[in-house]
Amino acid sequence: MIQRKLLLLLFAVLFITGCVQKKPPASIQVAEESIYTPQPINSNNNYPIATTYPIENSYPLTNNTPFNNIETIVPNREPSYNVPRSQYLGGAYGNNYKLKEFINMMVNRHNYDRYKLNSIFSTVRRDTEALDKYNVFKTTKPSYSKATKQGSWDKYRSNFLTSSRINKGVNFWRENKMYLDKASRTFGVAPEYIIGILGVETNFGGYTGKHSVMNALTTLAIEYKKRSKFFKGELENYLLMIRDEQIDPQRIKGSYAGAFGLAQFMPTAFRQYAVDFNGDGHINLFNKADAIGSIAKYFLNRGKWNNQIPVAMKTYYNKKRFYGLNTGFKTKYSQKHMYSLGMRPSSSFYGYKGDVSLIKLSRYTRDELWWGTDNFYAIARYNPRDHYAMAVHQLAQAIRKAYYGRR
């Protein structure tokens, strides 16, 4: 007993003198991917994409399909980008009078901070590949349309109607059914056509583009005289978009034309039709939910989608090649007139009796004729090409068939 008291007394003396210290609580370890680390500007003006964050409490994303340049913005996780201000204008077009006029317009029309614009445009590099793609300086021979060549549809179709893409579409439907059903209820657009757009545009996010949208739009707005007005409008809306969403202007990568995201919207389309479909407080077209809702809204508001009518119907025609009438998604004929030329729909056309467009698809052995409704025209508003709209339609139908066939 005495020995125990002596030990306790000795311990108390050592503690008071500082020989024994309390052990501090263990520090909390935070995973690196949950910390926002601003990316430094390199000396060679390469601007890396900022950290991508894991999504919590949202519809699950899958890991079996690669997604490039996905920029996930989650409230209370990533600080908004604060554009620095500079009184000096540099960059590839720092001395260009057209750019200075454009900056003046943005300041006067939209009350944009001039010093922020100086800072933004000082990061711009000339996108020579975008200029080459548009053949701005006529360095290559003009490319003529291949849509009318025999077999052109066979070639085009083979790029999109593949078992791999159909399987990806089925998986996408399963994994995002909640948002696809919500879009169908909200906008009246069938899920398979939303999926068809995503499949044709980016292979469900497999490739969304590698160009800096800021660089491409600035370059084309200043140097592509033929379409300068169009690209200035897109650049204007892009700057308004990044101000609204508080995003680093060099962060978004897309096509050489400036389209971006899974849905490949241009900035004007973004500001008119893009929606925050998962309710996270931001509109992000690299996010599946927002892309789904935005495509559906685009179909309804711009394309005037009508969920009471079909999209297209293949017809029978007794000749190998068709001549004599204008064809294309903009044409409109009565079905009675089409019957008089020897055409017959391959089925009841879901009871649709209205006017139709006449679509001719050139195959190696014959011309394939289709009737399109206003909904086919709505798809063509996304990209005004018969081949494009038909690829979306046929891919949508193939995915729908596979989806319900596997359940």
C-alpha positions in Angstrom: 0.0 0.0 0.0 2.8 2.4 0.9 4.7 1.5 -2.3 1.6 2.3 -4.4 1.2 5.8 -2.7 4.9 6.4 -3.4 4.5 5.5 -7.1 1.5 7.9 -7.4 3.4 10.7 -5.7 6.4 10.2 -8.0 4.1 10.2 -11.1 2.5 13.5 -9.9 5.9 15.1 -9.4 7.1 14.1 -12.9 3.9 15.4 -14.5 4.2 18.8 -12.8 7.8 19.1 -13.9 6.9 18.4 -17.5 8.6 15.0 -17.8 5.3 13.4 -18.7 3.0 15.2 -21.2 -0.5 14.5 -22.4 -0.6 12.9 -25.8 -2.3 15.2 -28.3 -5.3 13.9 -30.2 -4.6 12.2 -33.5 -4.8 14.5 -36.5 -7.7 13.9 -38.9 -6.5 12.6 -42.2 -8.2 14.0 -45.3 -8.0 12.3 -48.6 -6.1 14.3 -51.2 -8.9 14.1 -53.7 -11.2 15.9 -51.4 -9.0 19.0 -51.1 -9.2 21.7 -53.8 -5.7 22.6 -55.0 -5.6 25.5 -57.4 -3.6 24.5 -60.5 -0.7 26.8 -61.2 -0.3 28.5 -64.5 2.7 26.9 -66.2 5.3 29.0 -68.0 4.3 27.4 -71.3 0.7 28.5 -70.9 -0.7 25.0 -70.5 -3.7 25.1 -68.2 -4.4 21.7 -66.6 -7.9 20.8 -65.6 -8.8 21.4 -62.0 -9.4 18.6 -59.5 -12.4 16.4 -60.1 -14.5 15.7 -57.0 -16.4 12.5 -56.1 -20.1 12.9 -56.1 -22.0 12.2 -52.9 -25.7 11.7 -52.4 -26.5 11.8 -56.1 -27.5 9.2 -58.7 -24.6 6.8 -59.1 -22.1 7.2 -61.9 -20.5 4.1 -63.3 -16.9 3.2 -63.8 -17.2 1.1 -66.9 -17.3 3.9 -69.4 -14.4 6.3 -69.7 -15.2 10.0 -69.4 -12.8 12.7 -70.5 -12.7 16.2 -69.1 -15.5 15.6 -66.6 -15.7 18.7 -64.4 -17.9 17.9 -61.4 -18.9 21.0 -59.5 -20.5 20.2 -56.1 -21.7 22.9 -53.7 -19.7 23.4 -50.5 -16.9 21.3 -51.8 -15.1 23.4 -54.4 -14.6 27.1 -54.1 -15.8 29.2 -57.0 -13.2 30.5 -59.4 -12.3 34.1 -58.7 -11.1 35.7 -61.9 -8.0 37.8 -61.3 -8.0 41.4 -62.5 -5.3 43.1 -64.7 -5.0 46.5 -66.3 -2.9 44.9 -69.0 -4.2 42.9 -72.0 -1.9 40.2 -73.3 -2.2 36.8 -74.9 -2.2 35.9 -78.6 -4.6 38.7 -79.5 -3.5 41.4 -77.0 -2.9 44.0 -79.7 -5.8 43.0 -81.9 -8.3 45.9 -82.4 -11.2 43.4 -83.0 -10.6 42.0 -79.5 -10.5 45.4 -78.0 -13.8 46.3 -79.6 -15.3 43.1 -78.3 -14.1 43.8 -74.8 -15.7 47.3 -75.0 -18.9 45.7 -76.1 -18.9 43.3 -73.1 -18.2 46.1 -70.7 -21.0 48.3 -72.1 -23.6 45.7 -72.8 -23.1 43.4 -69.9 -21.3 45.5 -67.3 -18.5 43.0 -67.4 -15.4 43.9 -65.4 -12.8 45.2 -68.0 -9.8 44.2 -65.9 -11.2 40.7 -65.5 -11.6 40.5 -69.3 -8.0 41.6 -69.7 -6.9 38.8 -67.4 -9.1 36.2 -69.2 -8.0 37.1 -72.7 -4.4 37.3 -71.7 -4.5 33.5 -71.2 -5.7 32.9 -74.8 -3.6 31.0 -77.3 -4.3 30.8 -81.0 -6.1 27.6 -82.0 -4.6 26.8 -85.4 -6.3 23.4 -85.5 -9.7 25.1 -85.3 -8.7 27.4 -88.2 -7.5 24.4 -90.2 -10.7 22.5 -89.6 -12.8 25.3 -91.0 -10.2 25.8 -93.8 -10.2 29.5 -93.0 -7.1 30.3 -95.1 -8.1 27.9 -98.0 -5.0 25.8 -97.6 -6.9 22.6 -98.6 -9.3 21.8 -101.4 -13.0 22.4 -100.6 -14.7 19.3 -99.3 -17.8 18.4 -101.2 -20.8 16.7 -99.6 -20.5 12.9 -99.6 -24.1 12.5 -98.5 -25.3 11.8 -102.0 -22.7 9.3 -103.0 -23.8 5.7 -103.4 -23.1 3.9 -100.2 -22.8 7.0 -98.2 -25.4 5.9 -95.7 -23.8 2.5 -95.2 -20.5 4.2 -94.3 -22.1 6.7 -92.0 -24.3 4.2 -90.3 -21.5 1.8 -89.6 -19.9 4.5 -87.3 -22.8 4.6 -84.9 -25.0 1.5 -85.2 -22.5 -0.9 -83.5 -23.0 -3.5 -80.9 -20.6 -1.7 -78.6 -22.5 1.5 -78.8 -25.8 -0.2 -78.4 -24.6 -2.0 -75.3 -23.3 1.2 -73.8 -26.6 2.8 -74.5 -28.4 0.0 -72.6 -26.1 0.3 -69.7 -26.5 4.1 -69.7 -30.3 3.7 -69.6 -30.1 1.3 -66.6 -27.7 3.4 -64.6 -29.5 6.7 -65.2 -33.1 5.5 -65.3 -34.2 7.9 -62.6 -33.1 11.0 -64.5 -34.3 9.7 -67.9 -37.7 9.0 -66.4 -37.7 12.4 -64.9 -36.8 14.0 -68.2 -39.5 12.1 -70.0 -42.1 13.2 -67.4 -41.0 16.8 -67.4 -40.4 17.4 -71.1 -42.3 14.6 -72.8 -39.2 13.2 -74.7 -38.8 9.5 -74.9 -35.6 8.3 -73.0 -34.2 6.4 -76.0 -33.9 9.7 -78.0 -32.0 11.4 -75.2 -29.7 8.4 -75.1 -29.4 8.5 -78.9 -28.1 12.0 -78.9 -25.5 11.2 -76.2 -24.5 8.1 -78.2 -23.9 9.9 -81.4 -22.5 13.1 -80.0 -19.9 11.8 -77.5 -20.3 8.0 -77.3 -21.8 8.5 -73.8 -19.0 10.7 -72.8 -16.2 8.6 -74.3 -14.9 11.7 -76.1 -16.0 15.2 -75.4 -13.2 17.2 -77.1 -9.7 18.4 -76.3 -9.8 22.0 -77.4 -9.9 24.9 -74.9 -13.3 26.4 -75.6 -12.0 29.8 -74.7 -9.1 29.5 -77.2 -11.2 28.1 -80.0 -14.0 30.6 -79.8 -11.7 33.6 -79.5 -9.6 32.4 -82.5 -12.6 31.8 -84.7 -14.4 35.0 -83.6 -11.4 37.1 -84.6 -10.0 35.2 -87.6 -12.9 33.4 -89.3 -14.4 36.4 -91.1 -17.1 34.4 -92.9 -18.6 33.4 -89.6 -17.2 36.0 -87.3 -20.6 37.2 -86.2 -21.7 33.7 -85.1 -18.6 33.0 -83.1 -18.6 36.4 -81.5 -22.1 35.6 -80.2 -20.9 32.2 -78.9 -17.9 33.9 -77.2 -20.1 36.5 -75.7 -22.4 33.8 -74.2 -19.4 31.7 -73.1 -18.1 34.6 -71.0 -21.5 35.2 -69.5 -21.7 31.5 -68.7 -18.4 31.4 -66.9 -19.3 34.5 -65.0 -22.6 33.0 -63.9 -21.2 29.6 -63.0 -17.9 31.1 -61.7 -15.7 28.7 -63.7 -12.1 29.1 -64.8 -12.5 30.1 -68.5 -9.6 27.9 -69.5 -11.0 24.9 -67.7 -13.6 23.7 -70.2 -12.4 21.5 -73.0 -14.6 20.7 -76.1 -14.7 20.6 -79.8 -12.8 22.8 -82.2 -16.1 24.7 -82.8 -16.6 25.4 -79.1 -19.2 22.7 -78.3 -18.7 21.0 -74.9 -20.0 18.5 -72.4 -21.7 15.1 -72.9 -24.4 16.9 -74.9 -22.0 19.0 -76.9 -23.9 22.3 -76.5 -22.6 25.6 -77.8 -22.5 28.4 -75.2 -25.7 30.0 -76.6 -27.6 26.8 -76.4 -26.2 26.3 -72.8 -27.6 29.7 -71.7 -31.0 29.0 -73.4 -31.7 25.4 -72.7 -29.3 23.9 -70.2 -30.8 23.0 -66.8 -29.6 22.0 -63.3 -31.3 18.6 -63.4 -29.8 17.1 -60.2 -30.4 20.2 -58.1 -26.8 20.7 -57.0 -27.0 24.5 -57.6 -24.9 24.4 -60.8 -25.4 23.6 -64.5 -22.7 21.2 -65.6 -23.0 19.4 -69.0 -20.2 17.1 -68.1 -22.6 15.7 -65.5 -25.0 13.0 -66.7 -28.1 14.3 -65.0 -27.7 17.8 -66.3 -26.9 16.6 -69.8 -30.0 14.4 -69.8 -32.3 17.2 -68.7 -30.7 19.8 -71.0 -31.1 17.6 -74.1 -34.8 16.9 -73.3 -35.4 20.7 -72.8 -33.7 21.4 -76.1 -35.9 18.9 -77.9 -39.0 20.4 -76.5 -38.2 24.2 -76.6 -36.2 24.4 -79.8 -37.3 21.3 -81.7 -41.0 21.5 -80.6 -41.0 17.8 -79.8 -44.4 16.2 -79.8 -44.8 13.0 -77.8 -48.0 12.1 -79.5 -46.5 11.3 -82.9 -43.7 8.9 -84.1 -40.4 10.0 -85.5 -39.7 8.2 -88.8 -40.9 5.2 -90.8 -39.1 3.2 -93.5 -41.0 2.8 -96.7 -41.2 0.3 -99.5 -40.4 1.5 -103.0 -40.2 -0.7 -106.1 -37.2 1.0 -107.8 -33.5 0.8 -106.8 -32.9 4.6 -107.1 -35.2 7.5 -106.5 -35.2 10.7 -108.5 -37.7 13.5 -109.2 -38.5 15.0 -105.8 -36.5 17.1 -103.4 -35.6 15.1 -100.3 -34.4 16.1 -96.8 -35.7 16.9 -93.4 -37.0 20.3 -94.5 -39.3 18.9 -97.2 -43.0 18.3 -96.5 -45.4 16.2 -98.5 -48.8 14.7 -97.9 -48.8 10.9 -97.4 -51.4 10.7 -100.2 -48.9 12.1 -102.6 -46.2 9.7 -101.4 -48.6 6.8 -102.0 -49.2 8.1 -105.6 -45.5 7.7 -106.3 -45.5 4.1 -105.3 -44.3 4.3 -101.7 -45.8 2.3 -98.9 -44.9 2.5 -95.2 -43.4 -0.6 -93.7 -46.0 -0.6 -90.9 -49.0 1.3 -89.7 -46.8 4.3 -88.8 -48.5 4.2 -85.4 -51.6 5.7 -87.0 -49.9 8.9 -88.0 -51.7 10.5 -91.0 -50.0 14.0 -91.1 -47.5 15.4 -93.6 -44.1 13.9 -93.9 -40.6 14.8 -95.0 -39.0 12.5 -97.5 -35.5 11.2 -96.5 -33.3 9.4 -99.1 -30.4 7.4 -97.8 -28.0 6.2 -100.4 -26.9 2.6 -99.9 -24.6 0.6 -102.1 -27.4 -1.4 -103.8 -30.4 0.9 -103.6 -31.8 4.1 -102.2 -33.6 3.7 -98.9 -36.6 6.0 -98.5 -38.0 7.1 -95.1 -40.9 9.3 -94.0 -40.0 11.8 -91.2 -42.4 13.7 -89.0 -41.9 16.9 -87.1 -40.0 14.9 -84.5 -37.5 13.9 -87.1 -37.1 17.6 -87.8 -36.7 18.2 -84.1 -33.7 15.9 -84.0 -32.3 17.7 -87.1 -32.4 21.0 -85.1 -29.6 19.5 -83.0 -27.5 19.0 -86.2 -29.1 19.9 -89.6 -28.1 16.7 -91.5 -30.3 13.9 -92.6 -27.6 11.3 -91.8 -27.2 12.7 -88.3 -30.9 12.7 -87.5 -31.4 9.2 -88.9 -28.4 7.8 -86.9 -29.9 9.2 -83.7 -33.3 7.7 -84.6 -31.9 4.2 -85.5 -29.5 4.1 -82.6 -32.4 5.1 -80.2 -34.6 2.4 -81.6 -31.8 -0.2 -81.4 -31.1 0.7 -77.8 -34.8 0.6 -76.9 -35.2 -2.8 -78.4 -32.1 -4.2 -76.6 -33.0 -2.6 -73.3 -36.5 -4.1 -73.1 -35.3 -7.3 -74.6 -32.8 -7.8 -71.8 -35.0 -7.0 -68.8 
